[in-house]
Amino acid sequence: MKKITIIGGGIGGLALAAGLKQQGIDFEVYEATDQYKDAGAGIIWQINTMQALDRLDLAAPVQEHGAALGKYSTRDVNDEILMENDWEDTFLDEFGFTTHGIYRSTFQDILIERVGNERITMDKECVSVEPDGETVEVRFADGSETDAEFVVGADGMHSAVRESVFDHSVAYLECVIHRGLSEWTPPSELEDVAWNVHTTDGNIGFVPLEPDTRRGYWFFTMHDEQIDWETDAERKAELLALADPMPARVRDVIEATPADAILSVDAPYVPPLETWTKGNVTLLGDAAHGMTPHAAQGGGMAIEDAVALSEGLGNHDSIDAALEQYESVRIERANEFVERSLEHGRGAISGSPEPIEGLRNAPPEAIEQQARRDYTLPF
């Protein structure tokens, strides 16, 4: 088996490295940043992801350091239930896991420890790759180059590998997502609940992250022209004003977040590709199927990619056979989540009550059936 060169040392790239290490396959990781820092806010690992992590022997540390979540509850502006998904009671026995929330930085540390710092070369931002027969020429921003036998582009939404090989750029949903880590501690009745509040002014959600305090992260999705601010304090004030008609906990969560700790990001996504592979280059994670966060499966799809590709490479002598298997079990599923995330995101910024009423009127059995399909790994 050829040495695998992984471009990008984020969640997807490091998860693949962990899988390759598990399979006894040689690899190297090139990461663009000069050092690992606290990454983002929090992340939610749904039941499908926990199963995939278990195949990498990484579920146990997530259970140890993250918060087990028993339920997902979606409410309207009057705090009336639109939809609930009982992860623990409905799916724990069937799949062996419930959903977990964990700090991104904590999970990043888990991955780095598993992979080993010595296998990661920092401050190596890839600017282009060029397949050349038996090898791939990888060029870095510092002017250096390396020849690789096989390259996996795990370099994120704005992937230089994808741009080089497929000339395929991101698109944008017209929304902004405000988010932060809150010092708010949920009351006992919500301590194991991830919740959303859907309104015509957008939707806000909260995910517990800590096993003890259950403090967590929140996000507020809205149209990108909905508020206008010049300072951190003005942004927080406008968010709090939008929260006024909502359940009191929404305001409490925002209030318990320092104004300068609130981040505001746009919502790029990668329009679906029909193939992720060309010659001895393939894509993984956000580079292949970057999605808006509205289905809470972007990171989960990267973990699934890592498991499918590492196991495929471990099970086949031929890289071509491994890649054929990889794409056959991953592309359709990942692209479905890209489209679903867009659908949910468009509903969140529409300003219309129709998406809210759609949730209110959705048959619970249909929601459960869809969740069961989502949580069933196809490989």
Summary of the structure (lengths in Angstrom):
residues: 379
radius of gyration: 20.6
end to end distance: 21.6
largest distance: 61.7
contacts: 1327
relative contact order: 0.17
helix: 42%
strand: 26%
